[in-house]
């Protein structure tokens, strides 16, 4: 008989053990992209509500861009202005936390 036990990576490894390679932040990044581009009126309308330059916000949510980064404050403001909380849900999912 075999027994399988699953542990999340934060609790499954000791302090000296390497954590396996895992792409982090991808789902939250996709949620940010979808939030920005799915906003009614487009990314330009959301950027205007946020007080951002539309081109800068476009670069910040671009999944292929390595020079511009969406800050936590940007992500919060983006969700507040759009009333789309998919970034929050994606982050919770990546951390293994279930939101109600």
PyMOL commands that set and color helices and strands:
alter all, ss='L'
color gray80, all
select helices_A, chain A and resi 9-12+26-38+42-50+54-61+72-82+86-94
alter helices_A, ss='H'
color red, helices_A
deselect
rebuild
show_as cartoon
